[in-house]
Amino acid sequence: MKDINEMNLEELEARSLELVEECKEKQGEELEALKREAELLVARKAEIEEHETRMKIAEAINDGEIKAPVVEERKEKKMEAVEVRSSLEYGKAYLNMIKSGKEEEVRSLLSDGAVGGQIPVPTFLETEIKTAWEECSIMSLVKKSNLKGNVKVGFELSATGATVHAEGAEAPEEEVVTIGTVEIKNESIKKWITVSDEALEGTTVDTIGYLYKEIAQKIVEKAEEILVGKIVASPANSTATAPGVPVLGQNIAVDTILVAESMLSAQARNVNIIMNRQTYPAFVKLALQAGYAIDVFDGLKEKVVFSDKLPAFSAASVGNTYVIIGDFGYGFQANFPNGNDMTIKVDDLSLAEKDLVKLVGRQYVGMGVVAPKSFVKINKIAEA
């Protein structure tokens, strides 16, 4: 196919008509690709038409048919993109785009019409997405990066210790270090919801935020599930491609947290405890029975974070992990190759025959354990 930038108006128009037919037969990723191509076609047509208009005006001025316009210096500074996206006017235009599928109104408010490319969401919707990440207690603890592609992180698999070298003595033996490498592969977390045409028509600027928040919340919850799953699936001992996560097989007792904490690396300093909310009372009960003469959380009571992604102790099977303790900022990394912003698109074609519109959210993120003994899994064992 000829490159879009090399097409003339007739070729662009012909390709646009072809896309209309192709969109009727495609779904999912293929449909989104066609829609992106359609956006580029529209942008290219606008560029050509604008160029031709300017050329005609220039020729008319040179021929003396019209006078050159006097351009007055603008005294008012054009609003920055962030200001525009924060305005109620932009919010309404964005909502109208969702309802009608037409982008002209919202693009006209952006600098130079923002010809082509992804249309940025209003700042209040961006805030809803950001808040969803921040309110997830576990995801807010992890180390984050924005590196393109899959990320490889090195970790110390083994190393010889340092020695004391006396003056004049023979040189100490060279240190031997074996480095392991864990690869963090980026994955696409996707969530979509459907809204009827009628309900969407009645949606306001205020209520559209709820729909975006719902999508963002589900994506964040899935990320938390992946995080917990990565730690639980890690081997007890480090391998060349995976840092080890030691396992403590012990049921709830006064020293369970203390023993688990002692199994962490000395580099795990900012320690948190992750458990199901229903597990927490069993630990507190032990302290209550002892008249609070013992601290079952070893000073980490305020660092307990609850997650439904771990089973409650009462519901866990033998061998299941019911508590994770460790330093998430040191031992776990989440990589967002496209930044922390979620992509949320509107699909009014896939379910058009049912009068439904899909709001599709996607977040690319790669996650993994990156340091040995940064976590300890506490697993349930059979009662004696």
N, C-alpha and C positions, 0 to 999 in steps of 0.2 A: 504494500500500500504506500502511496506517495506521502511524504512527510507533510504534516499540517502546515508548517511554515512555508512550504513551497506551493501550496494550493492557491488557485485564484478563486474569486467569489463563486463562479459557477460550480467548481469542483467542491467547494465547501458546502454549498447548498445541496448538492447531490448526495454528499456523504451524510449530511444531516438527515435527509429523508431516509437513507438506508438505516441509520441508527434507530429511527422511530420504529421500523419494522423489527429490527434485531432485538430491541428492548422488550418486545412482546413475548419473545421466546426464551429469554434468559432470566436467570435468578441468581441470588447470592453474589459471590465475588465477580462473576462474569457481568452481571447487571451493573454492579458498582463501577467496573472498569469502563463499560460503555457510557455511563453517565459522566465519568470524568472526561472521556473523550469528547462528549457533547459540550461540556463546559469549555474545553480548549477550542472547539470549533467556533462557538459563540464569541469567545474572546478574540480569535483571529479575524473573524468577519468584522468585528467592531474596529479593529486596528486598521484593516484595509479601507473600510468606509471612511474612517476619520482622516486617513492619509489622503484619500482621493478628494475629500471635501476641502482640505487645506490647500491642495494643489490647485483646485479650481479657483479658490479665493485669491491665491497668489497670482495666478494668470490674469484674473480680472483686475487686480490692482496694477500689475505691470502694463496692461492695455489701457489703463485710465478709465475703465468702466465704473469702478468704485474707488472711494478714498480709503486709504489705510486707516483702520480704527485707532483711536487714541486710547492707549491702555493706561488707566489710572492706577497708581500704586495702592494696593489694598492696605488699609490701616488696621483692620482686624486680623488677628492671627488665626489661621485655620485651626480648629480643634485637633488636638493630637488623637491618634487612633484609640488610645485608651479612654480618653474623654468621650469620644463618640460612642464607644461600646458601653459606657456607663450611663448613657442617656436613656430616658424613657422612650424617646423617639426611635432609637435604634432597637430597643427591646420590642417595641410594637412592630417595627418593620421585619425583624427576625421572625416574630411569631407569624406574621402574615405570609412570610416565605414558606414556613412550615405548612401552613394551611393551604396555600395556593400552588406551591412548588415554583413560584416565580421569584427570581433573585434581583430583578432590576431595582426595586425600591431600597433593599438593604445595601446593595452595592453602591448606590448613588450617595449614600451617607459616608462611605469610606473614602479615604484619600485617593484621588484620581479614579474613583469608581471601582478600585480594586479589581481590575480586569483579570479574569482567570484566577485559578487557585482556590484554596479552601476558604470559605467565609468564616471568620472568627465568631465564636459565640459571645453573647453579651456578658459583661463582667459578672453579673449576678449569677449566671449559670456556671461560670468558671469557679465562682466561690462555692457553689453547691458541690462541685466535684472535688475541690481542694478540701472542703470540710469533711467529706466522706473518708478521705485518706487519713486526715488528722484525727478523726474520731475513732478510727480503728486502732485500738491501743497497741496491738502487736506490730502492725505495719509501721506505726510511727516510731518504733524503737530501732528498726533495722538501718544498716548503712545503705545509702542510695547512691547510684551513679547514673550518668546519662551517656554511656559509651555506645557507639554504633556497632552493630553486629554482635555476634556471640563474644563473651568475655572469658578469658582464661586467667585464673588467679593462682599464683604459686603459693605453696605452704611448705613448712619444714616437716618432712617426713621423718627424718632422723638426723642427729648430729652428735659429734664427739664434743665433750666438754672442754672448757678452757683449763690451762695449767698455770702454775706459778713458775716463773722463770727467774732463777737466781743469776745475778750478774756474773758473767764469765762462764756460766754453764753452757752446755751444748744447747743448740736451738731446739725448742719443743717441736714435737711432730705437728705437721700441718693438720688443721681441722678438716674433718670429713663431714660434708653436709649432703644429704640426699633430699632433693626437692620434689614434691608432688605437685600436680597441676589439676585443678578442678575447672571444668568448663561450664559456664553459665549460659545456657541456651535460651534465647528469647522465645516466648510463646505469646499467642494472641488469646487474650481472655475476652470473650464476647457475650453480650447480653442484649436481648431485644424484647420489646413489649409492643403490643398492638393497641391501637386506639381507633375507635370507630370514627368515620368521617363526621358524624353528627356530634360526637363528644369533642372531637378536635376543633370543630367550628365554634364550640362554646368555650374553648380554653382561653384563658386570659394570660397576660404577662406574668401575673402572680402564680397561677396554677401550673404553668409550663415548667416552673422550677421544681415542682413536686415530681414530675415525670423524669426529669433529668437526675434528680437526687435518687430516685428509685433505681435507675439504671446504674448510677455510680456506686450506690450502696451494694448492689448485688455483685458488681465486678470486684469491689474491695473485699467482700466476704469470700469470694472465690480465691483471691490472692492470698488471703489469710489461710484458707484451707490448703493451698499449695505449699505455703511456708511450713505449716505444721507437718504436712506430709513429707516434705524434704528432710526435715530433722528426724522424724520417726523412721524413715527408710534408710538413713545413713548407717554405715557399718559401725560396729562397736570399736573396731581398730582401724586406724588409717590405712588406706591403700594408696597406690600411685595416683589415683584419680579422685579420691574422696577422703576428706578429713574425717577422723573417727569421732563418734559420739558415744561415750561410754554408757553402759546400761547398769542401773541399780535395780535388782529384783527384790523389792521389799514393799510390803503393804503399809498402810498408814500407821505410823508409830511416832513416839515423841522425838526420835532422832532421825526420821526419814529424810527431812530436808537438810539437816546438818551433814549426814553422811553423803548425800548427793552433792552438796556444795563442796565437800572435801575432795571430790573426784574431778573437779574442774581444774583447768590450767591456771597458773598464777596470773596469766594475761587476761583472764576473764574477771574484770573488776566491777563493771556495772551490771550486777546480776539481777535478773527478774525471774519470777516463778509464774509459769503458765499452767492453769488448771481449769476444769469445768467448774462453774459456780456451785454445782451440787456437791462437789468434792470438798469445798472449803469448810463447811460446818463440821465435818469429821475431824479435821485438824484442830479447829477451835475447841471442840468438845474435849479433846485430850488436855488442853491447857486449862479448861474450866474444871475438869475433874481433879487437877493438881492444884487448884486454887490459884492458878496463874503463876505458880512458882517456877514454871518452865516456859521457855519461848520456843514453841514448836516450829516457828518460821526463822529462827536464828537471826532476828533483827531485820528480816525482809518482809514483814507483814504488809508494809506500805508499797512493796514492789510486786505484789501479787496481781496478775492480770488474768481476767477470765476469758475463756474461749469455748464456744460450743463445738469447736473442731476436735477437741479431745473428749473422750467419753468420761462420764462421771465414774468414780471408783466403784460405786454400787452396781453400775451397768457394765463395767469393763469385764472382758473375759481374761482368763489367766494368760499372761504374756502380752497383754495390751499395755501401751503407754498411757498412763493417766495423769502424769505431771511431767513437764519439761522445765528444767532450771538452767539458766545460762545467760551469757552476755550477747544480746542480739546485735548491738552496735559493733562488736568486735568479730563475732563469729558468723554473721549472716549478711549477705549482700543482695540487694534488689537492684537490677539494672533496667532503666527505662530508656531504650534507644531513641525514642521519639519524644522524650520529655515526659513529665508527669501528667500532661493534659490528655484526657480521653477524647477519642474521636467519636462523635455522636452524629449519625446521619439519618435523614428522613427518606424512607422508601414508600412512595405512594403508588407503586406499580405492581409489586409482587402479589398483593392481596386486593387489588383494585376491584376484582369481580365480587368480593365479599364486603365492599365498602369499608375496608380496614386500611389503616396506615401503620407502617412499622417504624418505630424509633430504634435504631441499631447503635449500640455502644460497643467500642472496642478499645482495649488497652494492651499495648505490647510491653511485656516485662519478662525478664529472666531472673531467676532466684536460685540461691544455693548456699549451703554451708561452706565457709571458706577458711576456717581455722580449727585445728584439732582440739579436742577437749574444751571447746567453747560452750558446749551444752552437755547435759546428762539427762538421759531418759529414765524415768522411774516407772518400772513395769509391775503390774500386779502378779502376785505369785499365789500358788495354792495354799490354802490354810493348812497348818500342821495338824 
